[in-house]
Amino acid sequence: MRRRTFLGAAGAAAVALALSGAALAQEAVKIGLILPMTGPFASTGRQIEAAAKLYMQQQGDTVAGRKIQLILKDDTGVADVTKRLAQELIVNDKIAVMAGFGLTPLALAPAPLATQAKVPQVVMAAATATITEASPFIVRTSFTLPQATVPMAEWAAENGIKKVVTLVSDYGPGIDAEKAFTGAFTAKGGQVENLRVPLANPDFSPFLQKVADAKPDALFVFVPSGIGAQFMKQFVERGLDKSGIKLIGPGDVTDDDILNGMGDVALGAITTQHYSAAHDSPENKAFVEAFKKANPNMRPNFMAVGGYDGMHLIYEGLKKTGGQGGQALIDAMKGMSWTSPRGPVSIDPQTRDIIQNIYVRKVERRDGELYNVEFATIPNVKDPVKAAKFN
């Protein structure tokens, strides 16, 4: 009788274990997507959200037998809001991954929470070099400003530009861009004067007057994605479009999302960036076509590809871990490589930053639209800031 009781209890335990395993398999993997969906940086949020949803539409919403659930939160571009939302998503929604992060302050705010809760944080936009050093659980699928900027400085020095004024937004990525450009350009014998514009409510006019007075060969500009149109408007109002001063910089200023709205003033601008909607590859042509079909009034930009590749990294990481998150998921992401719409990419296992091609591009008109047309490639570029630390 005792034996029957023991067997009955053991059988019940086995059934309970099997049921809990089945429940785990059915339990959704929740991804908290924290983005600026309102405010001055809303274009970044819209692009990343659209790309993330497109990826799920194409790949399905099940990975390793578990449903994927995307929970979108609007941080309005305010770091304190980002941190609060991240905490709520971790504690209340039990998310396995947090992703998005449209600006550097927004990416840094929840970094301690990622470390404490062991929740991977996939940065799809923010570009200050040091972000991945804020937590061992941060991995990036966007780019770093030095990664895009050093090639610009080298191109300028090799193409007869001797004197440059830099004009950057006064926060992490802008300062990164300024330092990276100045260091690389002066090392090649160039002269640089630096100007910084407030990030909030920027008025470029007085700074552009200083540029006009300095009469450089080129103006190097960094402004966050979505702000380029405002800069271009004031660039024209000050007559700099007719001054003979070349416009150069990383690709944020000629962002694909707003490039058509800039008009002919943008023609001829030379930029270096990791993605263009005009990138000539089968993967990108398919991506642009699908993105436009799903979002008729939008064209994908470099923020969109950061979101699309971020989702790819999460999906492939979950496949490798059998749906497990935490440390296992971060470890699975390190060293991962794939062919993106932007070209070949990989995650640096040492820094958790993306390694990718950087393209030199010129704004041209094609089929009635403005595009950043690539004409040179610098392959497999690591973040120069961390490369200098580790080499």
Beta strands, then each sheet from edge to edge (+ up, - down):
strand 1: 29-35
strand 2: 62-63
strand 3: 66-74
strand 4: 97-100
strand 5: 121-123
strand 6: 138-140
strand 7: 163-169
strand 8: 191-197
strand 9: 218-222
strand 10: 246-250
strand 11: 270-273
strand 12: 337-340
strand 13: 343-347
strand 14: 354-366
strand 15: 369-381
sheet 1: 2+ 3- 1- 4- 5- 6-
sheet 2: 8+ 7+ 9+ 10+ 11+ 14- 13+ 12-
sheet 3: 8+ 7+ 9+ 10+ 11+ 14- 15+
end
